[in-house]
């Protein structure tokens, strides 16, 4: 997978267009506007599970309690892929084999209607998907209701009697804190019903989605996650799912080194609702790439402000391009990173000051295609301009803008 993205300190953000992090100056692609808003607490389907009650006698094995209660709702997924149909995306650092075959992954039930959440990359290109639930040895053919490569979330459905289903409770990923205990259940390397435990190591990470864009607000954990864990639940101490185990950071190997990433369940909740309704998901799109301006960056580049977002490139034909936002026109190499200077500096969005790239990300995350935002930019040394941008629909991949 592409290394974890940082948007703090002196860095310019995180690379998506080039797909690599370079030195201290790293660019963020907002060319598709990032992911959809992750707010909301709408219930998906009907969950029959309740929070786990932990005794105070100190003898309760929390991991065992969670495993016994939630394990039956975890799915072992086998996706048959035709030759040439599988994605080049691999979240575990190794190239995908060519010629088709069977990919295995994990998932979890979210209601008694048979809906299962997994990763988009688990079922991408699959001609047939088979699911085994919990300790049941029976295999069920699953329908792919829909998939969203922009968030790496897919929704499956199996036709199984409701009394045989054990859906997991969905938590609130906005309430997760660093240090919280977590449990991962899945099928690493095809070893079904495997449980690992750890803590939340960090929050607000960014990882690359299968379509080349960025997934934000990702949860980092040291619970062991390996190939085959993809799509499985990351569970908190109450037994509620807070994330979908999706990727790991490696040093070129194919195993866990204590740095795993889970797509937050609030992101998946919103995506699943749209997949249930429409079978697809649309994300807002603005069509620029750029980076955060810090005092150090402003001094090094002799910029007129020490906060904002410096526009690197504007995608041709994008919403930003249509209203006249300008990217840089001068190529430069700063601390080993190639950047383009001379572009507009975004200082405000809808009258609110922009301090970093994350501010822009948050605005686009909370918007829908067709909505309008007002950008205030500085051009040159002191020329201030205002543009009203009507957000578009994110293209299928970062390499195929509208």
Secondary structure, 3 states (H helix, E strand, C coil): CCCCECCCCCCCCCCCCCCCCCCCCCCEECCCCCCCCCCCCCCCCCCCCCCCCCCCCCCCCHHHHHHHHHHHHEEEEEEEECCCCCCCCCCCCCCCCCCCEEEEEEEEECCCCCEEEECHHHHCCEEEEEEEECCCCCEEECEEEEEECCCCEEEEECCCCHHHCCCCCECCHHHCCCCCEEEEEECHHHCCCEEEEEEEEEEEEEEECCCCCEEEEEEEECCCCCCCCCCCEEECCCCCEEEEEEEECCCCCCCCCCCEEEEEHHHHHHHHHHHHHHCCCCCEECCEEEEEECHHHHHHHCCCCCCEEEEEEECCCCHHHHHCCCCCCEEEEECCEEEEECCCEEEEECCEECCCHHHHHHHHHCCCCCCEEEEEEEECCCEEEEEEEECEECCCCCCCCC
